[in-house]
Every structure is written in C-alpha cells, then in structure tokens.
Amino acid sequence: MNLTQTTQALAAELAGMDFEHLPISDYNKQYIRRMQPALSYYLKIYARCLTEGMQLAGVAKIEELSLVDYGGGCGFFSLLASRAGVGKVIYVDLNPRSVETVRILKEMLGFGPDVIIEGDAYDLEAWLHEEKDKPQLIVGTDVIEHIYDVMDCFYNFVSINKRIAMIFTTASTPYNPWVKRRLYRWMDEAERGTGEQPNYWTLRREYFRKKFPMASDEELDYWADITRGQTYEAIDIGIEENDLSSTILPGPHNTCDPRTGNWMERILPIAEYRKFAAIIGYRVDVGKGFYNERRANRAASLVCRFLNGLIRCSGKLGLLLAPFIVLRFRKKGA
C-alpha cells in the first residue's frame, strides 16, 4: 500500500470512530471535533510532511526513518507515520490530556507511536540522550507558531542530532494578507479584548499589582504594555535586572499567555526564521500550502481547486494565496 492509499485508509478508519464516547478529555474531543469535517485534508498535509521530511533527512526507505512528532497533539500525524511503516515514531507533547488521548488511540487501533513522551524539547533531549537515540527528522504541524523561544528549542533539537532535518507547517504565514488580518484580530482580542478570559494584558497587570501593591494605575498599565510577549518568569528576570524590555521579538500584534509562554498564533517574518537557522548552521526553505478541495459546498470546492491551481503555477507569488506555509530546515551542505 502506497502512502496515498495509506492516508485514505486511515482517514476512513478515523472518520468511522465515535470519539465523543471515548474516555478522552473534553479538550481533545473538541479539538478532534473541529478536525473531523476536514480529516482527509489534514492527513494529506501530514503525508506531505512525511514525504518531504524523508527527502530532507536523506532517507530512501521509510522503514529506515526515525522521526519525532513534536507537539503532536491528538497524535494523528504519529498514527499516519506508524501506519505508513516509519521505522520509529517518537511522539512528544507538553499537554497531559493529549498524551493520554494518544495512548488510548494507540491501544484501540493497535498501532501508533513507538515512544510517547510528555514534555517539551528539554524532556525530549534528555530521553534521547539517555537512550542514545538519534532520530533523523523532527516534524511539527501547527506548533512552531506557539513555541515561546524558537531559538532555544532549535538548540535542543540540534543537540539531539547535529544534522537532524526539521519540517514545520504553520498557518501563521507572513505572506497571505487575508490570513494575517484574521490572526491579528485574534491576537488583539487575546491581548486586550475578550478572546481570552482574562486577557493576557490583564494577567500581566495583575501580576505586577501583586508584586507592587503600592504602584499607581498608570505604572501598572505601562508595565503591562511593555511586557507584551513575556512570561511571568521573564518578567521576574526583568524586574531583577531592572529592564523590562523584551528579548524576544514580539511584533506589532503577537502576544502570548504569560502563564505558559504559549504564543497566540505568532507570525514571524521569514527573515527571523532564516536568522535562527543561520545561528545553528542551517538553511530554511519555504513551501506553499494548499486549500481543502473536498467540501460539502460544490462552489467552495471549485474555488479551492482554482486557488490551488494558482498557487502551484504562480511561483513565489503563490505564497500570497497559500493558507499555510511549510518551513523546511536542513543543515547547510546537506
């Protein structure tokens, strides 16, 4: 069975599952509920990551590939990789609810990731060093835009394997003006509006108020403003060093949850990714995403098919239309 057939078979199998009655968290049920109408589309994206990832890693046979599904969420990419015959699949996610969901799905389906790790890049690095394991590829789907310190994460990845290939998909594209407008609106709502309750600005202001109960409202407002994009830990360091300016480029709209460091769909210029890559001796190429052509509305399906044709045929200009991008990191000279 080739990868296309495997992808279609897995889509049919997952579509037939009653996730609502599985013993998984409401958080993951809600996430899967949003994915289900376009499940075949997401699996097609995952299949592309697998194909391009093998090329990046220089692996000819899928059974010889060892990969990390980083920030794997509900684990659907890990399920596809396992079903497709990847030699070793290592799933990593910081959310214990997602980790438990993956364990349940693996038990029910009879296949899934070979290794399941609850944690972040540091936990992954520690486990791999202890096991003396060196995967050739890291795949992250819709995760890089949420990583608090991308450079720090990359340092962890290359310490695992100095020539490891990395591929990330992200809908936080700096090219598509319609996507950017929508994401900026979400960010602004999370920062000062009602998109998050309480919003991130209020959380930071309250944090300062507890630390400095005698501070004026003007001071609290100012501190909350200038620490956008910082975690409580970063704020504490800034207070200690008497410098609250951010060391991580926040951009005009980007904001993160100060409790966790989880960015709200952070959009970075490609030049920033290239800068990160250069520091570790890598280069980054940008690929164009595509729209879901399988829609209930026939007119919408035709429009998406037309747009995908334009994206394929219009070179770099197609990035302006693409709904997501693919970031491919490889060692210089590889």
C-alpha positions as CSV (number, residue, x, y, z in Angstrom):
1,M,0.0,0.0,0.0
2,N,1.5,3.4,-1.0
3,L,1.3,6.5,1.1
4,T,-1.7,7.9,-0.7
5,Q,-3.7,4.7,-0.1
6,T,-2.5,4.5,3.5
7,T,-3.6,8.1,4.0
8,Q,-7.1,7.4,2.6
9,A,-7.5,4.2,4.6
10,L,-6.5,5.9,7.8
11,A,-8.9,8.8,7.1
12,A,-11.8,6.3,6.6
13,E,-10.9,4.5,9.8
14,L,-10.7,7.6,11.9
15,A,-13.9,9.0,10.3
16,G,-15.7,5.9,11.5
17,M,-14.7,6.3,15.1
18,D,-17.0,7.6,17.8
19,F,-14.6,10.0,19.5
20,E,-17.4,11.5,21.6
21,H,-17.8,8.3,23.6
22,L,-14.1,7.6,24.1
23,P,-12.5,8.1,27.6
24,I,-10.6,11.1,26.5
25,S,-10.7,14.7,27.7
26,D,-13.3,17.3,26.6
27,Y,-10.4,19.4,25.4
28,N,-9.3,16.7,22.9
29,K,-12.8,15.9,21.9
30,Q,-13.4,19.5,21.0
31,Y,-10.1,19.6,19.0
32,I,-11.0,16.4,17.1
33,R,-14.5,17.7,16.5
34,R,-13.0,20.7,14.7
35,M,-10.8,18.5,12.6
36,Q,-13.2,15.8,11.6
37,P,-15.0,17.6,8.7
38,A,-11.6,18.1,7.0
39,L,-9.8,15.0,8.4
40,S,-8.7,13.8,4.9
41,Y,-7.3,17.3,4.2
42,Y,-5.2,17.3,7.4
43,L,-3.9,13.8,6.7
44,K,-2.9,14.9,3.2
45,I,-0.9,17.7,4.8
46,Y,0.7,15.1,7.2
47,A,1.5,12.8,4.2
48,R,3.3,15.7,2.5
49,C,5.3,16.4,5.6
50,L,6.3,12.7,5.7
51,T,7.3,12.7,2.0
52,E,9.3,15.9,2.2
53,G,10.7,15.0,5.5
54,M,12.2,11.8,4.1
55,Q,13.8,13.9,1.3
56,L,15.2,16.4,3.8
57,A,16.6,13.6,6.0
58,G,18.1,11.8,3.0
59,V,16.3,8.6,3.8
60,A,15.3,6.4,0.9
61,K,13.3,3.7,2.7
62,I,10.5,4.6,5.1
63,E,11.3,1.8,7.4
64,E,14.8,3.2,7.9
65,L,13.4,6.6,9.1
66,S,13.3,7.6,12.8
67,L,11.2,10.7,13.4
68,V,9.9,12.9,16.2
69,D,6.3,14.2,16.1
70,Y,6.9,17.3,18.1
71,G,3.9,19.0,19.8
72,G,1.9,16.1,18.3
73,G,-1.5,17.0,19.8
74,C,-4.0,14.3,19.2
75,G,-1.4,12.2,17.5
76,F,-2.9,11.9,14.0
77,F,0.4,12.5,12.4
78,S,2.0,9.8,14.5
79,L,-0.8,7.4,13.6
80,L,-0.2,8.1,9.9
81,A,3.6,7.7,10.2
82,S,3.2,4.4,12.1
83,R,0.6,3.1,9.7
84,A,2.9,4.1,6.7
85,G,5.7,1.9,8.1
86,V,8.1,4.5,9.6
87,G,10.8,2.7,11.5
88,K,10.5,4.6,14.7
89,V,7.9,7.2,15.7
90,I,8.5,9.3,18.8
91,Y,5.6,11.4,19.9
92,V,6.1,14.4,22.2
93,D,3.6,16.9,23.7
94,L,3.5,19.0,26.8
95,N,-0.2,18.6,27.3
96,P,-1.0,15.6,29.6
97,R,-4.5,15.4,28.1
98,S,-3.2,15.0,24.6
99,V,-0.6,12.4,25.7
100,E,-3.4,10.4,27.4
101,T,-5.5,10.6,24.2
102,V,-2.6,9.2,22.1
103,R,-2.1,6.3,24.5
104,I,-5.9,5.5,24.3
105,L,-6.0,5.7,20.5
106,K,-2.9,3.5,20.2
107,E,-4.4,0.9,22.4
108,M,-7.7,1.0,20.5
109,L,-6.3,1.0,17.0
110,G,-3.4,-1.4,17.6
111,F,-0.8,1.0,16.1
112,G,0.7,4.4,16.9
113,P,3.9,6.0,18.1
114,D,6.6,3.7,19.4
115,V,7.5,6.1,22.1
116,I,5.2,8.6,23.9
117,I,6.9,11.5,25.9
118,E,5.0,14.0,27.9
119,G,7.1,17.2,28.0
120,D,9.0,19.8,25.9
121,A,12.2,19.9,23.9
122,Y,14.3,19.5,27.1
123,D,12.5,16.4,28.1
124,L,12.9,15.0,24.5
125,E,16.6,15.8,24.6
126,A,17.1,14.1,28.0
127,W,15.2,11.0,26.9
128,L,17.1,10.6,23.6
129,H,20.5,11.2,25.3
130,E,19.7,8.6,27.9
131,E,18.6,6.1,25.2
132,K,21.5,7.1,22.9
133,D,18.9,7.5,20.1
134,K,19.4,9.9,17.2
135,P,16.3,10.4,15.1
136,Q,16.9,11.9,11.6
137,L,13.8,14.1,11.4
138,I,11.6,16.4,13.5
139,V,8.1,17.2,12.3
140,G,5.9,19.8,13.8
141,T,2.4,20.6,12.4
142,D,0.8,23.8,13.6
143,V,3.3,24.1,16.6
144,I,6.2,26.4,15.7
145,E,3.9,29.5,16.0
146,H,3.2,28.6,19.6
147,I,6.8,27.8,20.8
148,Y,7.9,30.6,23.2
149,D,11.6,30.6,22.4
150,V,12.2,29.1,19.0
151,M,16.0,29.6,19.1
152,D,16.2,27.8,22.4
153,C,14.1,24.9,21.0
154,F,16.4,24.6,18.0
155,Y,19.4,24.3,20.2
156,N,17.8,21.4,21.9
157,F,17.0,19.8,18.5
158,V,20.5,20.0,17.1
159,S,21.9,18.7,20.4
160,I,20.0,15.5,19.6
161,N,21.5,15.2,16.2
162,K,23.7,17.9,14.6
163,R,22.4,17.1,11.2
164,I,18.7,16.5,12.1
165,A,16.2,17.6,9.4
166,M,13.2,19.7,10.5
167,I,9.9,20.4,8.9
168,F,7.1,22.6,10.3
169,T,3.8,23.6,8.9
170,T,2.2,26.8,10.1
171,A,-0.9,28.8,9.2
172,S,0.8,31.8,10.8
173,T,2.1,32.9,7.4
174,P,3.7,36.3,7.0
175,Y,2.7,36.3,3.3
176,N,-1.1,35.9,3.0
177,P,-2.7,39.3,3.8
178,W,-6.2,37.8,4.5
179,V,-4.8,35.2,6.9
180,K,-2.7,37.8,8.7
181,R,-5.7,40.1,9.1
182,R,-7.7,37.4,10.7
183,L,-4.9,36.2,13.0
184,Y,-4.0,39.8,14.0
185,R,-7.7,40.2,15.1
186,W,-7.5,37.0,17.2
187,M,-4.2,38.2,18.8
188,D,-5.6,41.6,19.6
189,E,-8.7,40.0,21.2
190,A,-6.5,37.7,23.3
191,E,-4.3,40.7,24.4
192,R,-6.7,43.4,25.3
193,G,-10.1,42.1,24.3
194,T,-12.4,39.2,25.1
195,G,-10.7,36.5,23.1
196,E,-9.3,35.1,26.4
197,Q,-10.8,35.4,29.8
198,P,-8.9,37.1,31.5
199,N,-7.0,38.6,28.6
200,Y,-3.2,38.5,28.6
201,W,-2.7,42.2,29.3
202,T,-4.9,41.9,32.4
203,L,-3.0,38.9,33.6
204,R,0.3,40.8,33.4
205,R,-1.2,43.9,35.0
206,E,-2.5,41.8,37.9
207,Y,0.9,40.1,38.2
208,F,2.6,43.5,38.7
209,R,-0.2,44.6,41.1
210,K,0.5,41.7,43.4
211,K,4.3,42.3,43.3
212,F,3.9,46.1,43.7
213,P,0.7,46.8,45.6
214,M,1.6,50.4,46.1
215,A,2.1,51.1,42.4
216,S,-0.2,53.6,40.6
217,D,-2.7,52.6,37.9
218,E,-0.5,54.4,35.4
219,E,2.6,52.4,36.3
220,L,0.7,49.1,36.2
221,D,-0.8,50.0,32.8
222,Y,2.7,50.9,31.5
223,W,4.4,47.7,32.8
224,A,1.6,45.6,31.3
225,D,2.0,47.3,28.0
226,I,5.8,46.9,27.7
227,T,5.9,43.3,28.8
228,R,3.6,42.0,26.0
229,G,5.0,38.7,24.8
230,Q,6.7,37.9,28.1
231,T,6.1,35.1,30.6
232,Y,5.9,35.6,34.4
233,E,9.4,34.1,34.5
234,A,10.8,36.6,32.0
235,I,9.1,39.4,33.9
236,D,10.7,38.3,37.1
237,I,14.1,38.4,35.4
238,G,13.4,41.8,34.0
239,I,12.4,43.1,37.5
240,E,15.6,41.7,39.0
241,E,17.7,43.2,36.2
242,N,15.7,46.5,36.2
243,D,15.0,46.0,32.5
244,L,11.5,45.0,31.4
245,S,12.2,45.2,27.7
246,S,11.5,42.0,25.8
247,T,14.4,39.9,24.5
248,I,12.1,38.1,22.1
249,L,10.7,40.0,19.1
250,P,7.0,40.4,19.8
251,G,6.0,42.1,16.6
252,P,3.1,44.5,16.3
253,H,0.3,42.1,17.3
254,N,2.0,38.9,18.7
255,T,1.1,38.1,22.2
256,C,1.5,35.0,24.5
257,D,-0.1,33.6,27.6
258,P,2.2,34.9,30.4
259,R,1.5,31.8,32.5
260,T,2.6,29.3,29.9
261,G,4.5,31.2,27.2
262,N,2.2,29.8,24.5
263,W,2.0,32.3,21.7
264,M,-1.3,33.2,20.2
265,E,-0.7,32.2,16.5
266,R,2.6,34.1,16.4
267,I,3.5,35.5,13.0
268,L,7.3,35.9,12.4
269,P,8.9,37.3,9.2
270,I,10.8,34.6,7.2
271,A,13.9,36.7,7.8
272,E,13.6,35.7,11.5
273,Y,13.4,32.0,10.8
274,R,16.5,32.4,8.5
275,K,18.3,34.2,11.3
276,F,17.5,31.3,13.7
277,A,18.6,28.8,11.1
278,A,21.9,30.5,10.3
279,I,22.9,30.5,14.0
280,I,22.8,26.7,14.1
281,G,24.3,26.3,10.6
282,Y,21.1,25.5,8.8
283,R,19.2,26.9,5.9
284,V,15.4,27.2,5.6
285,D,13.3,26.8,2.5
286,V,9.6,27.9,2.4
287,G,7.0,25.7,0.7
288,K,3.4,26.7,-0.3
289,G,0.4,25.2,1.4
290,F,-2.9,24.4,-0.3
291,Y,-6.7,24.6,0.4
292,N,-9.1,21.8,1.2
293,E,-10.8,20.9,-2.1
294,R,-13.2,18.3,-0.5
295,R,-16.1,20.5,0.7
296,A,-19.8,19.9,1.1
297,N,-20.5,23.1,-0.9
298,R,-19.6,22.4,-4.6
299,A,-19.0,26.1,-5.4
300,A,-16.5,26.3,-2.4
301,S,-14.8,23.2,-3.7
302,L,-14.4,24.6,-7.2
303,V,-13.0,27.9,-5.7
304,C,-10.4,26.0,-3.6
305,R,-9.4,23.9,-6.6
306,F,-8.9,27.0,-8.7
307,L,-6.9,28.7,-5.9
308,N,-4.7,25.6,-5.6
309,G,-4.0,25.7,-9.3
310,L,-2.9,29.3,-9.0
311,I,-0.7,28.5,-6.0
312,R,1.0,25.7,-7.9
313,C,1.6,27.7,-11.1
314,S,2.5,31.2,-9.7
315,G,5.9,30.6,-8.2
316,K,6.7,32.7,-5.2
317,L,3.6,34.8,-5.7
318,G,1.6,31.8,-4.8
319,L,2.7,32.4,-1.2
320,L,0.3,35.4,-1.1
321,L,-2.6,33.0,-1.7
322,A,-1.4,29.9,0.3
323,P,-3.4,29.3,3.5
324,F,-0.3,27.9,5.3
325,I,3.4,27.6,4.7
326,V,5.9,24.7,5.1
327,L,9.2,25.6,6.7
328,R,12.0,23.1,5.8
329,F,15.2,23.3,7.8
330,R,18.3,21.4,6.7
331,K,22.0,21.5,7.6
332,K,24.0,23.7,5.2
333,G,25.8,21.5,2.8
334,A,23.4,18.6,3.3
